[in-house]
Amino acid sequence: MKDIPEEKVFFKAENYQVKNGIFYYDLWGSRESKYQQLKELNIYEIKWETVNPQSPFYLFTPQDTFLLEEYNQGYKITDIMPINVLGFQTHRDHFAIDFDRENLYNRIDEMRDKNISDDDFLTKYNLKESSSWKINKVRQNIKNDSQWEDKLIDCLYRPFDWRSCYYNSMIMDRPRRELINHVMGKDNLCLLASRQKATVGYYHCLVTNKPANDCVISATSREANQVFPLYIYPDDNNEQIFTQKEDKQANFSPKFITAITEKLGYIPTPEKIFYYIYSVLHSPNYRQRYAQFLKIDFPRIPLTSNQELFNQLANKGEILVNLHLLKQLPDIKLTQSNFLASEDLPIFDQEEKGIFHYQGNDKNEIKQIKYDEIEKRIIIDKDCYFTGINRELWEFKIGGYQVLDKWLKDRKKANLTLSESDIKHYQKVIISLNETMKIMEEIDQIILQFPLP
């Protein structure tokens, strides 16, 4: 080791007794201010926090051990729903997924055209071969598949953003066997949840009844979401064993079923349990109270022995599930101006209160995405905007995305013009989020305390 000049060593160690342990201290500020603090600080005079790393993560940062013990009484979602999988990955989203079903159909159909060379096809669609993905083999397999059209399905790509995809291992590198077996073409509900979050603040859960991409609620690879299906279906191609001859079984572990039965005195229906879990995960108090733990691992679900509380939360969870699937939306008027009218969207006076209004122009192009807090508008072009949007609604997040901004931003990037169905869909998303905020407040009015009684 290189000797350090004696004049460079400065320690004030008089009357200081060294203690064993792990200690923590934060420095805040700009880089320059941190350097200055480090020059001036004396290691023995710093007010250290004692850290006691605990299983299973052994974190070297201070933790609220009292709340950790309370939080750990809940059941981790991976222990509740043991069959789960990372959302699908295509590694060529621009080709395998499209806003327009017909465009995607034509792309795949073109692969079957022998008059187009492999090189021309790769160039046309900006595709690259890999050691595991060869265009000639892919095209030949699709040509030989008499049911190739059946793989063209809907998927959930981002929050409230359902798109068409070609769900096949020839096009996608990782379509996920579990999603093919239990979700694709099946009657199912799936919880989306992430293990880790890039920042403190829990927004990382959503529901789907379609195969889900790995980044539906995940703005970074670190937050990639797992898919937890409510039901599992038999599959003759693997060793999955059903206890009874059934079309499907609930994806709950025996240990969890025993625990919730002991708590409530009966076994709720699988849907009721799913709704209860979904409700708890949308409690603002739950998210805030356990924020530091929700950041580092899959969420834990506290159980209650109060049947009335369980049923109330399950009822709220069911409403949220339907809102997030855009089903059973409340009867709120959706309006348009200067746009194709329909029976579903009659033209109302712009000043009428209690409505979400769309003011369109002749093109309905997304030239910009700007929020006007004074007018409560989301502006996408001159004289083209959605109104009735307060800031809380505009900034509402699901996972790593600001939902209303993200949905428009993706379409702006693709140079899409809003169609009548697009506008109707976006207005429904606005309603869903607006109602979600109300339900989340009601959930906290039901949950009076943690831990749950």
N, C-alpha and C positions, 0 to 999 in steps of 0.2 A: 504494500500500500504506500502511496506517495506521502511523504511527510508533509504535514500542514505547518506552515510557519507559526512560531509561537505567538507572534503579535496578532495573528488573525483569530485566535481563540478567545472568546469572551463569555464567561459563565459566572453568574453570581450564585454561588452555592453555599454561602455561609448559613449555618444553622438550618440547613434543609435536609430532611430525611427522605431518601428515595422510597417510593411506594411501588409495590408490584400491582399490575393490573393493566386494563385497556382504557385509555382516556381520549376524549373527543373535544375539539374546539373548532368553531366556525370563524372564517374570515369573510367579510362581505365588502363589496365595493369594486372599484375599477382595478385593473391590473396594477396600475402605478401605485394606488393607495395600498393595495395588498403588499406590494414589495416594500413600501415604506413601513408598514406595520411589522413585517417580518424583521426588518432591520432594527426596529425599536423594541420589539417584544423580548422578554426574558422567559425562557422555557419554564423556569421555576415559579414565575409570578402569574402565569396564565391561569384563569379560573376554569380548570378542566372539568368536563362532565364524565363521570364514570360510566363506562359502557359494559354491559353484561350480555354478550352475544348468546342467543338461544337457538335451539333446534326449531325448524330444520334449516334456516337460512344463515344463522350465525352472522348477522349484520353488524358492521363496525360503526354504526350510528345509533344515537339514543332512540329508544323505543318506549312507548307507554306500556309498561309491562302489565299494569292493572287491566287496561283495556284489551291487551293481547290475550290474557287469560280468559277474559269474557268472550272475546271474538272467537277464540279457539273452541269454545263450547258448541259452535255451529258446525254444520257438516259442509265440507268442501264440495263444490259442485261436481268435481271429478269423482268423488266418492258416492255422490247421490246418483249420478247418471254415468255409469262406468263405460258405456260405449259412446265414444266421441272421437272426432277427427278434425284435423286442420281443414279449413275450407279449401275448395279446389284451386289449383294453379294451372294455368295454361302455358305460361312462358311465351305466349304469343297472343295476348289479349286482342290486339288490333285486328287479328285475323279470325280468332275463334269466337269473338263476342261482337255484337253489333246492336245499335239502337233499333235498326230496321230488320225485321225478320226476312223480308224478301231479299234484301241485299246479301244477308248471310246465306240464304238458300242458294242464291245464284253463285256465290263464291265456291260453295261445296260442290254444287252441280258442275261447275267449271273444272273441278279436279278430275271429273270423270270423262272429260273431253280429250280424246287421244290426239286431236289435232293441235293441242297446245303442248309445247315441250316443257320438260321439267324446269329447265333454266329460265324460260320465259315466265313460267308461273311463279317461280321464286322471286324474280325481279319485279314482276307486276305487283305482288303483294308484300314486298319487302320482308321476305322470309329467309331464315338462315338454317342450314342443316346442322345437325350435331351428331355425335357418335351414336345416339339413341333415337334420332329422328331423321329419317331419310325420305325425301319427297317421293321418290319412285315407289318405295314400299308403301307409303301412306296412300298414294293415289291408287295403287293396285288393290289395296284392301278395301277402299271405299267403292271402287268399281265392282268388286266381287260381292259387296254387301247389298242384298236385295231389299233390306230394310233400313237403308242408310238415312232415309228421311225421318225415321223415328227418333234419331238422336238430336234433332233440332228442337230444343226445348227453351223454356223460360228459366232464368236464374236471377238471384238477387246479387247485384254487383256492388252497389253502394246503398246507403240508407234511402229507402223508398224509390230505389232506382232499379226496376226490373228490366232486364235486357234479354235478347235472344242469344243463345250460345249453342255451339255444336258440342254436345256432351258425349265425347268419345275419346278413348285413349289414343286413337290415331291422330287426333288434333290437339288434345290436351295432354301435357306430360303427366299431370297428377289430377285426374278427375275424382279420385278417392273412391275406393270400393265401398266404403260404408255409406257414402251418399248415393251411390248407384243402387245399393241393396235396400236402403231404408227411406230414402227421400225422393229420388227421381220417380215421378209417376205414382207416388204413394200418398195416402191420406195421412199426413203427419204434421206435427209442429216441432220446430227446432229452436232451441235457445242458442244464441250466439254470445260468447263471452271470451275475453282475453285473459291471458295469464299475467302479463306484465304491461305496465303503462309507462309512457315516456314522461308523464308529469303527474303530480298529485292532483286528484280530481276524478271521480269515477263517473263515467258516462258510457261505459263499455258493455252494454248489453242490448240486444234486439231480438226479435222473433222473426222466423221465416217459415214458409211452407214449401219453399223451393230450394234446390241446391244453391249453396252460398259460396261466393268467392272468399278467399282467405283475408281480404282487406275490406270487407263490407263495413266494419266499424273501426278499421285499423289504418290510420294514416301513415304508420311506419311499420317496417317488418318486425320490429320488437313487439308491437301490439297485435300481431296476427291473430285472428279469431278462430277459436275452435267451434265446431258445430255439435250440439248435444240434442239428438233426436229424442222425442218423447216416446216413440214406439220403435221397436225393432221387428223386422220381418224375417221369416225363414229364408235361408239361402242354402240350397242343396250343394253349392260348390265349396262350402267351408265346413268347419267342424262345430258350428254354432248349434247348441242343443237347446230345444225348447222343453220345458217341463210338462207341457200339455200340447195336444194337437190344436193349435190356434193359428189364426191368420197373422196375428201380431201379439207382442207382449210389451208391457211397459218397461222402459229402460231405467228401472230403479234397482239399486242393489238390495239384496235381502237384509243387510245390516241397517240400511236406511229405513226400509219398510217396517222393520221391527221397532226402530226408534220412534218413528212418527205414530205408529200404532199405540205404543206405550204412552206417548204424550197425549193423544186425542181419545184413546179408547176405542178407536175403529180405524179402518183403512179407507181414506178418501179415494175418490176416483183419480186415475192418473191425470186427467185434465185439471182437476181441482188442485192437485199438488203442483202442477206446472204453473197454474195461475198464481198460486200463493208465492212461489219462488220469484216469479216475474214481478209481483207486487213489491215484495221486500227489496228487490234490487233497484226499484224505482223510488224508494223512500229517501228523500233528501237528508233526513237525519241519519239514516243508516250510512249513506254515502259519506257524510261529513264525519261522523263519529269514528268510522273505521277506515278513513281515507288512507292512512299510512300503510295499512295492511292490504287494502284493495289494490294498491299500486304495485305490489311485489309478487302477487300470486292470484290464482283463481279465487273468486269470492266464496265465502262461507255463509251458509244460510242458517240463521237461528230458528229453532223450532219453538212452538208455543203449545201449552196444554189447555189453552182457552179456546174452546170450540167456536164460540161466537167471534173471537178475534180472527181465528183461522178463516172462517167463512167470509167475514167482511173483507179481509185482505184478498182472498181468492176471487171475490166478486170484482174488486177493483182491478186485479190482475187480468181477469177476463176482458174487462173493458179496454185495458191497455193493449192486450193482444189483438183485439179486433181493430182498434185504432191504428196499430202499426202494420196491420195487414190491409188497411184501408177498407175495412168491412164495418158495417153498422155505424157509419158516421152520423153525428147528430144532424138534425134538419136545419142547416144553416144555408142561407141563400148564397149562391155563387153567381157572379154577374160579369158580363163583358160589354164593351162598347166598341163600335167600329170593327166588329169581327163577325165571323160567321155565327149566326144565332142558331140555337137548337132548342128543342122543347125542354131539355134538362137545364139549360142556362138561359132563362129569359132575360131581356134587357130591363134593368131597373135604373131609376134615377141615381146618379153617382153620389148624391148627397145623402141617400137613404142610409140610416145608421144600422149597426149590427150586422154588416155584411163584409165579405172580403171581395173586393172589386178589382176587375182587370180593365184597364184602359189600353186599347190596342190602336195600332195604326194599320196601314195597308200591308205592311210586310211582317210585322211581329218578329223582327230580328233582334238578337241579343248583341247589341253593340257595346254595351257596358253593363256592369253590375254595381250599382251604387245604392246605398241606403240613405234615405232622407228622413231623419228623425222628426223634423218639424211637421212634415206632411204625412209621416208614417207610410212611406212608399219605398218599394224596391223598384228602382228605375233600370230598365234594360235598353231604352232608346228614347229619342225625343218623342214626347207624347205617348209613351208606351211604358206602362208600369203596373205593378200590383200595389193596392193600397189597403189600409186597415191593419197594417203590420206594426206592432210596437217593437221597441228595441229588444226586449227580452225574448220575444218570438223570433226575431231576426237572428239573434245570437245563440239560439238554442242548439245544443250540441248532442250528437249521438256518436259515441266513440271519439275519434280524433277529428270529426268533421263538423263544421257549422252547416247544418243540413240545407237550409234554404239557399245559402251561397254556393255550396258544393254542387247541388243539382243543376243550377243554372250555369255554373262555371264549366262543368263537363260538356254541356251542350254548346256553349260559346266556343270552347276549344275545338269542337267538331264542326263548327260553322253551321249549326243547325238553326232553322227557323221554327219557331213554336207553332205547332199545329193546334187545331181545336182540342184534340184529345190531350195534347201536352199541357195546355192551359187548364183544362178541367182537372188533370192529374195534379198539377202543381197547387191548385187551389185546395184540392183534397188533402194534400200534404200539409198545407198551412192550417187547415181545420184540425187535422190529426195532432199536430204539434201543439196547437192552442189548447185543445182538450187534454192533451197529455200533461201539460203544466198544471191544469186544474186538478186532475186526478192525483198527481204527485202530492199536491198540497193536502188533498183529502186523505191520502194514505198516512201522512204524518199526523193528521187529526185523529186517526184510528189508533196508530201506534203511540201510546202515551209515554212509553219508556223503553229503554234498553237496559239490561237484557229483557227479552219478552217474558211475560208471566207464563 
